[in-house]
Amino acid sequence: MSDVAWGVILLVAFALCHWLGIFAAIRTIMAIVGVILLGFSGFIGHIMVVIATFVAHLTDTVTGWAFGVAVPAIPVVILGIILLHDLHPKNGARKRTGIIGLALAVLIVAGATGIGALNHAASGVHSTFDSVKTSVGG
């Protein structure tokens, strides 16, 4: 199966687990990896990129107006801190954690993070996933 097919499977599994309210931390990981594997494919991928680009431009505009400098990394920093807080064993993942994971993954796929190192994270996930598929024999 292709990476895109696995991405769809992971996103469907995320949606089912979210609906049932089970496996909060695991479903967050499924959401992040699923979105990254799906990438720009199909209508959903295109819509994700349009939304992420809009959010990045909106953040640029608002921070440019308020502080005099455009900072597109603000949504990634906010989402990242909440995601790390929720995934910490002391706090425990919640229903919102999966949605935050989805939003963060969409920003990473669109390359709209404002953080150069994160913009290349999607290719790292793809190469790791390909290595796992090769090792398992898929």
N, C-alpha and C positions, 0 to 999 in steps of 0.2 A: 504494500500500500504506500501511497505517496505521503509526503509530509502534510499536505493540505487535507487529505482524508483523515489522518490522525488528528489534525487540528480540529476538524469538525466533530470527530468522535469525542475528543476531550471537552469541547464546548457543550455538546449534548449531555455528556455525563455531568458537567458542571451544573447545567440548568436543572437536571433531574435531582441532583443532590441539594441544590439550592431550594428547589420547590419542596423537597421532603424535609429540609432543615437538618441534614446530617453531614458529617465529615467537613466541618467548616474550614479547617486548615488545609486539608487535602484538596478540597474543591477550589480553594484559592490558587493553589499551585496548578491545578488542571486548567483554570481560567487563563492564567498567565501564559503557560506553555501552549495552550490551544490557540490563543490569539496570535502569538508569535509564529506558530507553525502555519496558521491560516494566512497570515501576511496580507498582501494586497489582492488576494484571489477573490473573484466574484463581486457581486453587488455589496455584500456585507463588508468585505475588505475595503472597498472603495468608500463606503459610507463612514467606516471607522477613520480612514485617513482624512476625509473632509472634516469630520468633527474634531479630530485632534489638531488639525491645522487651524481651524477656527479658534479653538481654545488658546493655542499658542499665540496667534495674532491678537486676540483679545487681551491676553495677559501682557503682551508687549505694549499694547496701546495704553492699558490702565496703569502699568508701572511706569511707563514713559511719562504719562501725564502727572502721576502722583509724585514720583521721585526724580524725574528728569533723566532717567536711564531705563531702557527696556530690559527687563529680566524675564526671559521666557521659561526659566527653570522653576519658577514659583509653584506651578501645579505639581511638578514632579517632586519637589521637596516636601510639599504638604502631603501628597498621597503616599510618598515613601515613609515619612515619619508615622503616619497613621497605620500603614501596613506593617511596619516593624513593631509598633506598639501592639497591634492586634495579634500578630503571630508569636509574640513573646510568650513562653510557657506560663509565666506568672499571670498574664492577662487573659489569654484564651481568645481564639478567633470568634468573630460574631458573624451575623448575616451580612453586614456591610463589608466585611473583609474581602469577600469574593468580588463584589462590585468594584471596590477600590483596586483590587488586582487587575480586573478587566480594564479599568480606566488607565492604569499605569502601563499595562502592556500595549494598549492602543497608542499611547504617546510614544512608546519605544519603537513600535513598528513604523509609525509615521515619521520617525526621526525628528520629532518636535519636542524633544526633552530639554533642549538648551544646554545639555551636558554631553560633551563629545564622547566620553567613554560609554555612556548608555546608548548612544545612537548606533553603536556597533554590537550591542548585546544580542540583537536578533540573529546575526550571523553566527555568533557563538552558540546559541541555543540550537540552531539548525545543524551545525557541525557535530555537536554533542549528541543530538538525536540520531543523526546518521551513523555515528560511531556505535551507539547502543543498538540500532537496528542491525548493523553488520555483525556485532558480537552475538546477538541473540539468533541471528539467521533469518531476519525478516527483510 
